[in-house]
Amino acid sequence: MAALRKTPVALISDAAAFAIRGERSSDVAAREVLLDACFGANRHARTCQRLRDGYAPAEGLAFSATANGRLVGTVRLWHVGAGGKPALVLGPLAVDGACRELGIGAALMDHALAAAKARGHGAVILLGDAPYYARFGFSALKTGELALPGPFERDRLLGLELRDGALDSAWGMIVPSGAERQGAAGGKGP
């Protein structure tokens, strides 16, 4: 008997439901527009982008939220080494401005973390607002000895263990460790 998949659904203001599904290649253009709208034109210069440039998201861990046939949210996870410990870095998480406060961001987070755990990953790291991400279990408790390849605010480097002890004794630089994106010369690219 096949297991039923639960797709998070919520109602948005015009009574249309949103659904979360695996990202499709047809989502990429709309995803880029959404990320530009949410994070601005300088988003490619941000420190965490250095962990993603030239690399593919972790297999099966890129998700889109859609409503009325359009992309309204996105999140991806990426393989990294966190001071020698295997981990994932989450981001960016973005939701269309017209759809904020509707639970899409929280649903994307819950979906992504559950999928990462189901795939056997031990830890997720992100750079973000501690009060927002604390509700998902993120804290700076085990990230104090970790660093990013560029400037960052120490109190915004957060981690979540999906498996107890996954970040024990983690220290040093967080570096990309995933598969290079196809067509990325030398592993670098936009």
Disulfide bonds with the S-S distance in Angstrom:
none
